[in-house]
Amino acid sequence: MTRATEAENPHSLVLRLPAESPLTLESGASLAPLQIAYQTYGTLNAEKSNAVLICHALTGDQHVASDNPVTGKPGWWISMVGPGKPVDTNRFFVICSNVIGGCMGSTGPASRKADDTIWGTEFPVITLADMVRAQARLIDHLGIETLLAVVGGSMGGMQVLSWASLFPSRVFSAMPIATAAKHSAQNIAFHEVGRQAVMADPEWQRGRYHAAGTKPVKGLSVARMAAHITYLSEGALQRKFGRNLQNRDAPTFSFDADFQVESYLRHQGFTFVERFDANSYLYLTRAMDYFDLAADHGGSLARAFWGTKTRFCVVSFTSDWLFPTADSRSIVKALNACGAPVSFVEIESDKGHDAFLLEEPNLFATTRGFLDAAASARGVT
């Protein structure tokens, strides 16, 4: 009989699954040994009925409500998760894990194989379903049969939908935010631009940069800059930067960062490469590209949720052009078709896709109300 082992470091809990317990991936490959880094907040009640799983977005991690050990910055959803906040850690036991393929402690391309060499691009290509099945191993380890809620935005929202489809009896309620049931051609195109930027960097070394002692910082920085534009709205960019110059009164007639928006994007790229692995960026964007829940169920999105008793709250933002409201309406339509209990909220915001990460009172109120109702229905005090 094999068993999981758990270790603790100053920054995260780590679940280690031995080589005798491989994770079979959708590609047919097996991943072993497997490590999942995670954080928990709050206390699991005696009935184990108050657990809320938070799923992170593309470049997120397990530090949802605690300082990031690499950047020193507060958790990426500190406005949403914590004592007295919409996801109230005084009431709920909150779990957030770094997805497999990531670079903050879970097994990914920067991890070492059994022979102590780094995976690099020999790491198998993963999918959103693979990420969720790995998370399910963690939930099993914690002894939790049914999650009170699974919540996440963007790629995290894709994980929420996968959880509800793969493990409907284990998800009492689900809140997919600013997401879609499949990645659009436009979004795949943006991701390909980013991947090509990374791979065109001579320092990428065909993915073997760890062994070569190099790092494709220029390519990864450009990838981040391009992606970051998609997270914002035109209105937000105009309001924040307009055509304002950066620390100068006139153009330099050069290719320096004359405009504030240029300086901002360069800063985003520079800080990103300090905390993220380039190969992880390739693998996680590819996983999002492959996501198509309807295709996995004979072309019917409703069939992905057929017979579910999970309660859903689907949330979109008016200025999100990366995952527009039409994507959320498609999810709601499919849930209605299979008789699932579902509510839908479109939040007026000019902050673009990143609105779900920012101070949005309507999102806070929606989340609090939805989780309170779910807790009441399940008898969680």
VOBA-919487 format. One record per residue (C-alpha): residue in one letter; x, y, z. Coordinates in steps of 0.2 Angstrom, whole numbers, plus 5000, padded with zeros to 4 digits. Example, Ala and Ser with C-alpha at 12.3 -4.5 7.8 and 13.67 -1.06 7.14 Angstrom:
<sites>
[site 'A'; [5062; 4978; 5039]]
[site 'S'; [5068; 4995; 5036]]
</sites>
This chain:
<sites>
[site 'M'; [5000; 5000; 5000]]
[site 'T'; [5007; 5017; 4995]]
[site 'R'; [5004; 5032; 5005]]
[site 'A'; [5006; 5051; 5003]]
[site 'T'; [5018; 5060; 5013]]
[site 'E'; [5017; 5078; 5018]]
[site 'A'; [5031; 5091; 5022]]
[site 'E'; [5030; 5109; 5028]]
[site 'N'; [5042; 5122; 5023]]
[site 'P'; [5042; 5141; 5029]]
[site 'H'; [5031; 5145; 5014]]
[site 'S'; [5019; 5131; 5009]]
[site 'L'; [5013; 5114; 5014]]
[site 'V'; [5019; 5101; 5002]]
[site 'L'; [5010; 5084; 4998]]
[site 'R'; [5022; 5071; 4990]]
[site 'L'; [5014; 5057; 4981]]
[site 'P'; [5027; 5042; 4978]]
[site 'A'; [5032; 5035; 4961]]
[site 'E'; [5020; 5020; 4965]]
[site 'S'; [5005; 5032; 4964]]
[site 'P'; [5007; 5040; 4947]]
[site 'L'; [4995; 5053; 4940]]
[site 'T'; [4989; 5047; 4923]]
[site 'L'; [4987; 5062; 4911]]
[site 'E'; [4975; 5064; 4897]]
[site 'S'; [4990; 5063; 4885]]
[site 'G'; [4992; 5045; 4891]]
[site 'A'; [5008; 5049; 4900]]
[site 'S'; [5011; 5046; 4918]]
[site 'L'; [5018; 5059; 4931]]
[site 'A'; [5027; 5052; 4946]]
[site 'P'; [5033; 5056; 4959]]
[site 'L'; [5021; 5070; 4961]]
[site 'Q'; [5022; 5085; 4973]]
[site 'I'; [5008; 5097; 4976]]
[site 'A'; [5012; 5113; 4986]]
[site 'Y'; [4997; 5122; 4994]]
[site 'Q'; [4992; 5134; 5008]]
[site 'T'; [4977; 5133; 5020]]
[site 'Y'; [4968; 5146; 5029]]
[site 'G'; [4955; 5144; 5043]]
[site 'T'; [4950; 5129; 5052]]
[site 'L'; [4942; 5113; 5045]]
[site 'N'; [4926; 5109; 5055]]
[site 'A'; [4922; 5092; 5063]]
[site 'E'; [4910; 5088; 5049]]
[site 'K'; [4923; 5093; 5036]]
[site 'S'; [4909; 5102; 5028]]
[site 'N'; [4916; 5120; 5027]]
[site 'A'; [4931; 5118; 5014]]
[site 'V'; [4932; 5130; 5000]]
[site 'L'; [4945; 5127; 4986]]
[site 'I'; [4952; 5142; 4978]]
[site 'C'; [4959; 5139; 4960]]
[site 'H'; [4972; 5151; 4954]]
[site 'A'; [4974; 5159; 4937]]
[site 'L'; [4988; 5157; 4924]]
[site 'T'; [5002; 5166; 4934]]
[site 'G'; [4995; 5164; 4951]]
[site 'D'; [5000; 5152; 4965]]
[site 'Q'; [4995; 5145; 4982]]
[site 'H'; [4998; 5161; 4991]]
[site 'V'; [4980; 5167; 4989]]
[site 'A'; [4980; 5176; 5006]]
[site 'S'; [4997; 5176; 5012]]
[site 'D'; [5013; 5185; 5007]]
[site 'N'; [5022; 5178; 4992]]
[site 'P'; [5039; 5172; 4997]]
[site 'V'; [5047; 5177; 4981]]
[site 'T'; [5040; 5195; 4978]]
[site 'G'; [5036; 5199; 4997]]
[site 'K'; [5019; 5205; 4991]]
[site 'P'; [5003; 5201; 4999]]
[site 'G'; [4993; 5187; 4992]]
[site 'W'; [4985; 5189; 4975]]
[site 'W'; [4967; 5188; 4982]]
[site 'I'; [4970; 5196; 4999]]
[site 'S'; [4955; 5207; 4996]]
[site 'M'; [4943; 5192; 4994]]
[site 'V'; [4950; 5179; 5006]]
[site 'G'; [4953; 5182; 5025]]
[site 'P'; [4945; 5185; 5041]]
[site 'G'; [4928; 5194; 5039]]
[site 'K'; [4931; 5195; 5020]]
[site 'P'; [4919; 5188; 5007]]
[site 'V'; [4928; 5171; 5008]]
[site 'D'; [4928; 5172; 5027]]
[site 'T'; [4942; 5162; 5035]]
[site 'N'; [4933; 5163; 5051]]
[site 'R'; [4920; 5152; 5044]]
[site 'F'; [4928; 5142; 5030]]
[site 'F'; [4943; 5131; 5028]]
[site 'V'; [4951; 5138; 5013]]
[site 'I'; [4963; 5128; 5002]]
[site 'C'; [4973; 5134; 4987]]
[site 'S'; [4986; 5124; 4978]]
[site 'N'; [4999; 5128; 4965]]
[site 'V'; [4994; 5119; 4949]]
[site 'I'; [5004; 5105; 4942]]
[site 'G'; [5015; 5112; 4928]]
[site 'G'; [5017; 5128; 4939]]
[site 'C'; [5033; 5134; 4947]]
[site 'M'; [5029; 5138; 4965]]
[site 'G'; [5032; 5120; 4973]]
[site 'S'; [5021; 5109; 4963]]
[site 'T'; [5028; 5097; 4950]]
[site 'G'; [5032; 5106; 4934]]
[site 'P'; [5045; 5108; 4921]]
[site 'A'; [5057; 5116; 4933]]
[site 'S'; [5056; 5101; 4945]]
[site 'R'; [5068; 5087; 4946]]
[site 'K'; [5064; 5070; 4939]]
[site 'A'; [5068; 5053; 4948]]
[site 'D'; [5086; 5054; 4941]]
[site 'D'; [5088; 5071; 4948]]
[site 'T'; [5089; 5080; 4931]]
[site 'I'; [5077; 5094; 4928]]
[site 'W'; [5062; 5090; 4917]]
[site 'G'; [5062; 5105; 4906]]
[site 'T'; [5052; 5102; 4890]]
[site 'E'; [5053; 5083; 4893]]
[site 'F'; [5039; 5087; 4905]]
[site 'P'; [5023; 5080; 4898]]
[site 'V'; [5010; 5092; 4891]]
[site 'I'; [4996; 5094; 4904]]
[site 'T'; [4977; 5099; 4903]]
[site 'L'; [4965; 5108; 4915]]
[site 'A'; [4958; 5091; 4919]]
[site 'D'; [4975; 5084; 4924]]
[site 'M'; [4977; 5099; 4936]]
[site 'V'; [4960; 5096; 4944]]
[site 'R'; [4963; 5077; 4946]]
[site 'A'; [4980; 5082; 4955]]
[site 'Q'; [4970; 5093; 4966]]
[site 'A'; [4958; 5079; 4970]]
[site 'R'; [4972; 5069; 4976]]
[site 'L'; [4976; 5083; 4988]]
[site 'I'; [4958; 5085; 4994]]
[site 'D'; [4958; 5066; 4997]]
[site 'H'; [4973; 5068; 5007]]
[site 'L'; [4965; 5081; 5018]]
[site 'G'; [4951; 5069; 5021]]
[site 'I'; [4937; 5080; 5013]]
[site 'E'; [4924; 5071; 5003]]
[site 'T'; [4914; 5086; 4997]]
[site 'L'; [4919; 5104; 4995]]
[site 'L'; [4907; 5117; 5001]]
[site 'A'; [4913; 5128; 4986]]
[site 'V'; [4926; 5128; 4972]]
[site 'V'; [4930; 5146; 4967]]
[site 'G'; [4941; 5154; 4954]]
[site 'G'; [4943; 5166; 4940]]
[site 'S'; [4951; 5165; 4922]]
[site 'M'; [4961; 5149; 4921]]
[site 'G'; [4955; 5146; 4939]]
[site 'G'; [4937; 5147; 4933]]
[site 'M'; [4941; 5134; 4920]]
[site 'Q'; [4947; 5123; 4934]]
[site 'V'; [4930; 5126; 4943]]
[site 'L'; [4921; 5120; 4928]]
[site 'S'; [4932; 5105; 4927]]
[site 'W'; [4929; 5101; 4945]]
[site 'A'; [4910; 5102; 4943]]
[site 'S'; [4911; 5091; 4928]]
[site 'L'; [4923; 5078; 4933]]
[site 'F'; [4918; 5077; 4952]]
[site 'P'; [4900; 5083; 4953]]
[site 'S'; [4896; 5074; 4969]]
[site 'R'; [4911; 5082; 4977]]
[site 'V'; [4907; 5100; 4973]]
[site 'F'; [4892; 5107; 4983]]
[site 'S'; [4893; 5124; 4975]]
[site 'A'; [4904; 5132; 4961]]
[site 'M'; [4908; 5149; 4956]]
[site 'P'; [4917; 5152; 4940]]
[site 'I'; [4922; 5170; 4937]]
[site 'A'; [4928; 5179; 4921]]
[site 'T'; [4930; 5163; 4912]]
[site 'A'; [4924; 5151; 4898]]
[site 'A'; [4920; 5133; 4894]]
[site 'K'; [4933; 5134; 4880]]
[site 'H'; [4947; 5144; 4874]]
[site 'S'; [4944; 5155; 4859]]
[site 'A'; [4954; 5156; 4843]]
[site 'Q'; [4959; 5174; 4848]]
[site 'N'; [4965; 5169; 4865]]
[site 'I'; [4975; 5154; 4858]]
[site 'A'; [4983; 5167; 4846]]
[site 'F'; [4988; 5178; 4860]]
[site 'H'; [4996; 5163; 4869]]
[site 'E'; [5005; 5158; 4854]]
[site 'V'; [5013; 5175; 4852]]
[site 'G'; [5019; 5174; 4870]]
[site 'R'; [5026; 5156; 4868]]
[site 'Q'; [5035; 5161; 4852]]
[site 'A'; [5043; 5176; 4861]]
[site 'V'; [5050; 5164; 4874]]
[site 'M'; [5056; 5151; 4862]]
[site 'A'; [5064; 5165; 4851]]
[site 'D'; [5075; 5170; 4865]]
[site 'P'; [5092; 5163; 4862]]
[site 'E'; [5093; 5160; 4881]]
[site 'W'; [5079; 5148; 4880]]
[site 'Q'; [5091; 5134; 4874]]
[site 'R'; [5076; 5123; 4868]]
[site 'G'; [5069; 5123; 4885]]
[site 'R'; [5086; 5117; 4893]]
[site 'Y'; [5091; 5134; 4900]]
[site 'H'; [5092; 5127; 4918]]
[site 'A'; [5106; 5115; 4913]]
[site 'A'; [5114; 5129; 4902]]
[site 'G'; [5114; 5141; 4916]]
[site 'T'; [5104; 5154; 4906]]
[site 'K'; [5087; 5161; 4908]]
[site 'P'; [5076; 5168; 4893]]
[site 'V'; [5071; 5184; 4903]]
[site 'K'; [5069; 5195; 4887]]
[site 'G'; [5057; 5183; 4879]]
[site 'L'; [5047; 5179; 4894]]
[site 'S'; [5046; 5198; 4898]]
[site 'V'; [5039; 5202; 4881]]
[site 'A'; [5026; 5187; 4883]]
[site 'R'; [5020; 5195; 4899]]
[site 'M'; [5019; 5212; 4892]]
[site 'A'; [5008; 5206; 4877]]
[site 'A'; [4997; 5196; 4889]]
[site 'H'; [4995; 5210; 4901]]
[site 'I'; [4987; 5221; 4888]]
[site 'T'; [4973; 5208; 4886]]
[site 'Y'; [4970; 5209; 4905]]
[site 'L'; [4965; 5227; 4904]]
[site 'S'; [4952; 5237; 4895]]
[site 'E'; [4955; 5251; 4883]]
[site 'G'; [4945; 5262; 4895]]
[site 'A'; [4956; 5257; 4910]]
[site 'L'; [4972; 5260; 4900]]
[site 'Q'; [4966; 5277; 4894]]
[site 'R'; [4961; 5283; 4911]]
[site 'K'; [4977; 5277; 4919]]
[site 'F'; [4989; 5282; 4906]]
[site 'G'; [4982; 5291; 4891]]
[site 'R'; [4996; 5298; 4881]]
[site 'N'; [5005; 5304; 4896]]
[site 'L'; [5024; 5305; 4895]]
[site 'Q'; [5035; 5296; 4908]]
[site 'N'; [5046; 5308; 4918]]
[site 'R'; [5049; 5320; 4904]]
[site 'D'; [5041; 5335; 4895]]
[site 'A'; [5044; 5331; 4877]]
[site 'P'; [5047; 5315; 4867]]
[site 'T'; [5066; 5309; 4866]]
[site 'F'; [5064; 5304; 4848]]
[site 'S'; [5072; 5287; 4853]]
[site 'F'; [5065; 5270; 4858]]
[site 'D'; [5066; 5274; 4876]]
[site 'A'; [5050; 5272; 4886]]
[site 'D'; [5043; 5289; 4882]]
[site 'F'; [5025; 5285; 4887]]
[site 'Q'; [5019; 5280; 4904]]
[site 'V'; [5010; 5265; 4897]]
[site 'E'; [5027; 5259; 4889]]
[site 'S'; [5036; 5261; 4906]]
[site 'Y'; [5021; 5252; 4915]]
[site 'L'; [5022; 5237; 4903]]
[site 'R'; [5041; 5236; 4904]]
[site 'H'; [5039; 5235; 4923]]
[site 'Q'; [5026; 5221; 4922]]
[site 'G'; [5038; 5211; 4911]]
[site 'F'; [5053; 5214; 4922]]
[site 'T'; [5045; 5209; 4938]]
[site 'F'; [5036; 5194; 4931]]
[site 'V'; [5053; 5186; 4926]]
[site 'E'; [5059; 5187; 4944]]
[site 'R'; [5045; 5175; 4950]]
[site 'F'; [5040; 5164; 4935]]
[site 'D'; [5048; 5150; 4926]]
[site 'A'; [5047; 5152; 4907]]
[site 'N'; [5044; 5133; 4903]]
[site 'S'; [5029; 5134; 4915]]
[site 'Y'; [5022; 5148; 4905]]
[site 'L'; [5023; 5138; 4890]]
[site 'Y'; [5014; 5123; 4898]]
[site 'L'; [5001; 5132; 4907]]
[site 'T'; [4996; 5143; 4892]]
[site 'R'; [4995; 5127; 4881]]
[site 'A'; [4984; 5119; 4895]]
[site 'M'; [4972; 5133; 4893]]
[site 'D'; [4972; 5132; 4874]]
[site 'Y'; [4967; 5114; 4875]]
[site 'F'; [4952; 5117; 4886]]
[site 'D'; [4936; 5114; 4878]]
[site 'L'; [4923; 5106; 4889]]
[site 'A'; [4910; 5103; 4876]]
[site 'A'; [4922; 5094; 4865]]
[site 'D'; [4926; 5082; 4879]]
[site 'H'; [4907; 5078; 4880]]
[site 'G'; [4902; 5074; 4862]]
[site 'G'; [4901; 5093; 4857]]
[site 'S'; [4887; 5096; 4871]]
[site 'L'; [4892; 5108; 4885]]
[site 'A'; [4876; 5103; 4894]]
[site 'R'; [4881; 5085; 4894]]
[site 'A'; [4896; 5090; 4904]]
[site 'F'; [4885; 5094; 4918]]
[site 'W'; [4871; 5082; 4915]]
[site 'G'; [4862; 5077; 4932]]
[site 'T'; [4873; 5088; 4942]]
[site 'K'; [4866; 5095; 4959]]
[site 'T'; [4880; 5107; 4961]]
[site 'R'; [4874; 5125; 4964]]
[site 'F'; [4882; 5138; 4952]]
[site 'C'; [4885; 5156; 4952]]
[site 'V'; [4893; 5162; 4935]]
[site 'V'; [4901; 5180; 4935]]
[site 'S'; [4907; 5191; 4921]]
[site 'F'; [4912; 5209; 4919]]
[site 'T'; [4906; 5221; 4905]]
[site 'S'; [4923; 5227; 4900]]
[site 'D'; [4932; 5209; 4899]]
[site 'W'; [4936; 5207; 4881]]
[site 'L'; [4947; 5192; 4885]]
[site 'F'; [4933; 5182; 4892]]
[site 'P'; [4917; 5192; 4887]]
[site 'T'; [4900; 5190; 4895]]
[site 'A'; [4894; 5180; 4880]]
[site 'D'; [4906; 5166; 4886]]
[site 'S'; [4898; 5166; 4903]]
[site 'R'; [4880; 5166; 4895]]
[site 'S'; [4885; 5150; 4886]]
[site 'I'; [4889; 5142; 4902]]
[site 'V'; [4873; 5148; 4910]]
[site 'K'; [4863; 5142; 4895]]
[site 'A'; [4871; 5124; 4896]]
[site 'L'; [4867; 5123; 4915]]
[site 'N'; [4849; 5129; 4912]]
[site 'A'; [4848; 5115; 4898]]
[site 'C'; [4852; 5102; 4911]]
[site 'G'; [4842; 5109; 4925]]
[site 'A'; [4856; 5114; 4936]]
[site 'P'; [4853; 5127; 4949]]
[site 'V'; [4862; 5143; 4943]]
[site 'S'; [4863; 5161; 4945]]
[site 'F'; [4872; 5173; 4934]]
[site 'V'; [4879; 5191; 4938]]
[site 'E'; [4886; 5202; 4925]]
[site 'I'; [4896; 5216; 4934]]
[site 'E'; [4897; 5233; 4927]]
[site 'S'; [4916; 5238; 4927]]
[site 'D'; [4928; 5246; 4916]]
[site 'K'; [4943; 5237; 4923]]
[site 'G'; [4944; 5223; 4910]]
[site 'H'; [4948; 5205; 4914]]
[site 'D'; [4958; 5209; 4929]]
[site 'A'; [4943; 5216; 4937]]
[site 'F'; [4941; 5200; 4947]]
[site 'L'; [4957; 5202; 4956]]
[site 'L'; [4954; 5221; 4960]]
[site 'E'; [4943; 5230; 4973]]
[site 'E'; [4925; 5226; 4965]]
[site 'P'; [4912; 5229; 4978]]
[site 'N'; [4899; 5220; 4968]]
[site 'L'; [4910; 5205; 4966]]
[site 'F'; [4913; 5205; 4985]]
[site 'A'; [4894; 5206; 4988]]
[site 'T'; [4890; 5192; 4976]]
[site 'T'; [4903; 5181; 4983]]
[site 'R'; [4898; 5183; 5001]]
[site 'G'; [4880; 5181; 4997]]
[site 'F'; [4883; 5165; 4986]]
[site 'L'; [4894; 5157; 4999]]
[site 'D'; [4883; 5162; 5014]]
[site 'A'; [4868; 5154; 5005]]
[site 'A'; [4878; 5138; 5001]]
[site 'A'; [4884; 5137; 5019]]
[site 'S'; [4866; 5139; 5026]]
[site 'A'; [4860; 5125; 5014]]
[site 'R'; [4873; 5114; 5020]]
[site 'G'; [4871; 5118; 5038]]
[site 'V'; [4888; 5127; 5040]]
[site 'T'; [4888; 5140; 5054]]
</sites>
